[in-house]
Amino acid sequence: MNLIIKNGWVIEPKTNLSKKADVAIIEGRVAEIAENITVSPDDPFIDAQGLIVAPGFIDIHVHFREPGDESKETIETGAKAAAHGGVTSVVTMPNTQPPIDNEGMVELITKRGKDLEGIHIYPAGCATKERAGKELTEMAYLKKAGAIAVTDDGNDIESSAILRHVLKYSAMIDLIYLAHCEDTSLSEGGVMNEGFYSTILGLPGIPKEAEETRIERNIQLAKLANAPIHIQHVSTARGVEIIRNAKKQGIRVSAETCPHYWMLHDGLLESFDTNLKVNPPLRTKEDNLAIIEGIKDGTIDCIATDHAPHTVTEKDAPFQEAPFGMIGLETLLSCIITGLVKPGHISIEKAVKLITLSPASILKIEGGTISKGARADITIFSPDEEWTVTENSFKSQSRNSPFIGKSLYGKVKCTLCCGKVIYCDEGFPLPKNIPILPSFLS
């Protein structure tokens, strides 16, 4: 054996396994899941007593800022942040400088990801050239170079005719379109949710309809094109309802939300903390509850972070001038445990599925399972450990998290990618003879 993980509670969503068991790994793949696997003196093992052993998490929506904004995040620092958060696969958004809208740019991201030999980096390519919404990219070439989806994330495609062509073409070559849903004629100039708090704070608002009308339009265009569509960062109750109704009609739609859309609400902006400024904006407590219901009933298929790093200087500005976005990779698990599992909204098994098998199925990528023969991407975590988020908690190059100073439950103890340790929590016992990636642990 290359490695055995002993005594953990194994959650394997593909086979609905949830029990105490051992996991044996040979040559980077799962060889066996069984009770009481015998360990010989030569077999290195990790003792996961009292911990959960799950597939490595998959984040379908991250911004690593490279190329163009390396002062915020690089592929390397983003990958280390992901490993710290138990995430072994990410989908990087193409709204970089320059954008990932051609074969060469996709190859650049793919190569830099492979050179790390750490987590799996899956680039999304632009749906239109320069994300301008005017001319389709050469999607077939993007796919050949390694793109696993297309999106103009950060921009919605204004022209319904262009979006229809994007959906038809992407479906033809088996790439899913990831839809950022925003009518900028309604949202332009807004910095927070339009409502009671925007009024009393004197800040320009973004109405929910800016998101909801485009969710509805984009889903209807997917129906017209007979193509699948994935709706990004759903934040409103009506948005959840639109998606729920579309699924009942048999339209091929999937959706994600982010932890801040159930953990945080617009009333918190009374602090004028720019780390709370995101797009779509934080909505109301009622919207928080609807998001939770959407997760519970399966309307929302997966959870992503929309990890969006910014420098301290950028965020240290008047609220209206600060950029949108917060980091989230390293608090992903804790927000799910604290906000969804501990209150009893969902089981720990469903929580694991939302960040493993479900995103893998949407993207049609390897991962999300630790069944026999699967790639040994594994996250070991404590669901009960409480910890306080500090600025020094992060491996990310940026610190723009609204959870700094907050106590959360759920802590990643060890992350493995292809059977090698890429993150280990301080104090977690690791035998000296187990496979590790020293450069990733530095």
Steps between C-alpha positions, in 0.01 A plus 500: 500500500613858432274626778215389725257738671388322817205536738318786325131542426487462121241692300491387138212670312514295180416177682315667791753354742515658846670286762819447694755342268858506378614621158797341323683692225730351236673709232277800557170316481260347750570128523257399771247632752441252780488459873822417682743481210813336632801729524845345466811666646587629152161658432487875570165604643305803619292459814167674433335399828208733572524665157308483173670368188336639185579555133708810433275801465429653157443874461330580172560878523829668598708798388876448516573835323790369293590637251476872562420548868763290677512747791158363602554128440704267282426149388752379757366698797142422399583131479655504847194679636283232339702220658471674838123497455487133400440585134684277253341620174403850388349663195675831433299783347630664179453868593873557531720763332508402217192275504523127432335523159739307276679166482836639610360656816326177599826312444678750725263438793505124444881487490547712810252283685679181396841644589382535861432125527248585770128552462319456169453830314216496246479823299173636368535687173316811389174455314560814293819673390633741763180426697340772290185306412541563128685210336523136605837356594638193324357273765613177338861619517451613860376152588789335318741713704338393828198722568218311673233773479436840345383818669533877487487501881482853632294586193167374377461477123270790412385375160248216522590400144870472586425303816278262304792430265737456797266243653449309175870491415619410850243219520611371160857451626390384847611803703265646759431874510539659846261795517570819693148643511489879521314773316751783531243758389335430836810437712739764365626731773358285779719375782262299723156342501227751426263518795458626853869503589619664179248776568605568860871471415470730202670253266384434143322168476496201265142368465445126517336522160840573344589139578159334479396629157824370351473162674159463336616624157811286497311185600242560228776543242653172615161338446481654152849378416436159658821549697605459864569812705653556842389803701774658710483648852123499555411752772124565504182316598339569163812375322469169685133477407569565130759220495270267694220552247737455206615166636138389536457578129795275413732782393866401541601753760734468797587765754750598766492732797775627728541488879454875541146474362383303803753617761473878445232758418473863393435629853865433581604776261424751773865435589607626154747208494613482138569127538121463497478657155437224245316455171224386511467693825407358839123481509244490783452249781194374313717430197747316727220266607389441141856413399510244781169352383638481146799307629280268705262410218767464232411808295854619563733224384834601645685753713784713364698781656538762224843546663584859397827633645578872526790684659471679833557832323211441261259406777619780728288754317158666533228238459383629162853494359616160629490203260245220532616165637614295798726198542335173600702187430637466852168553677286290262471193721456702819214707357323184386541331839417813700212630291342183358601184687513618863153665481360175354412628153691222321692187594878480490460249215304749290750772587784287365309418182436870431873569475618172347286275280248767397747749346696214342180378334409847372844545346547137392844486658677233699461534874235531767532138608735272691348176374735218403719599206433872538776758509609536863399863547398495866416754769517407867315739730355551845133607488497605865823693549440869566754755381527876468579648160793742507695684232780251555263209433529533125733353240336726242698803396201720592316553828163639393282271711199619701548203734819630661442504874209255476488157667402218265460123526669250271870485427700330228774287653663346193460524123629241253515529123575186296597331827755762604461737795472862382376654826531401863355694792749609764531230764335229289722191528650384172742207484829594336478233231171602335490657151501881510560795269752710698476802268124514551528477878748789521 
